[in-house]
Amino acid sequence: MDRREVRAPSARPRRRARHADRATAFPAVLGVEAGDPRVRRYQDASLRPWFVVFDGAASAWTGPSIDTGWYAARDYVLVMTAAHSVAPAIDHRTPTAAQALDRAALLAGHHATVLTSDRATLPQVLRTTLPRG
């Protein structure tokens, strides 16, 4: 791998060169807000299509003002962190398998692509894959 691949400051050069399939990372939009957060945050409209990963607290994603279907309809990646904190909260380290699976199903229903919480003691839950929506 040459130095330019490792040090590329953004994915934009790869897009122009039609090498997006060789990119090693995509930027993420952190935090949850209603509507398309890229419009307010990034004035350069040519950058916005590269932000396809949206990362925020699961409790915020499941709030009444957020339409997670908008993200799913565009095949965006929705990362929901601290899955344990969504009401009703469950233990963050040692929930039962049923509690953890129920939480995963709840967040998948809200279009989560990935959820985070410490489930090291539940390998059967860690390998769970559910449909979104």
Stockholm file with secondary structure:
# STOCKHOLM 1.0

chainA/1-133         MDRREVRAPSARPRRRARHADRATAFPAVLGVEAGDPRVRRYQDASLRPWFVVFDGAASAWTGPSIDTGWYAARDYVLVMTAAHSVAPAIDHRTPTAAQALDRAALLAGHHATVLTSDRATLPQVLRTTLPRG
#=GR chainA/1-133 SS CCHHHHHCSSSHHHHHTTCGGGCCCCCEEESCCSSCHHHHHCSCTTTGGGCCEEEEEHHHHTSTTCCHHHHHHTTCEEEEECGGGSSSCCCSSCCCHHHHHHHHHHHHHTTCSEECCCCTTCHHHHTCCCCCC
#=GC SS_cons         CCHHHHHCSSSHHHHHTTCGGGCCCCCEEESCCSSCHHHHHCSCTTTGGGCCEEEEEHHHHTSTTCCHHHHHHTTCEEEEECGGGSSSCCCSSCCCHHHHHHHHHHHHHTTCSEECCCCTTCHHHHTCCCCCC
//
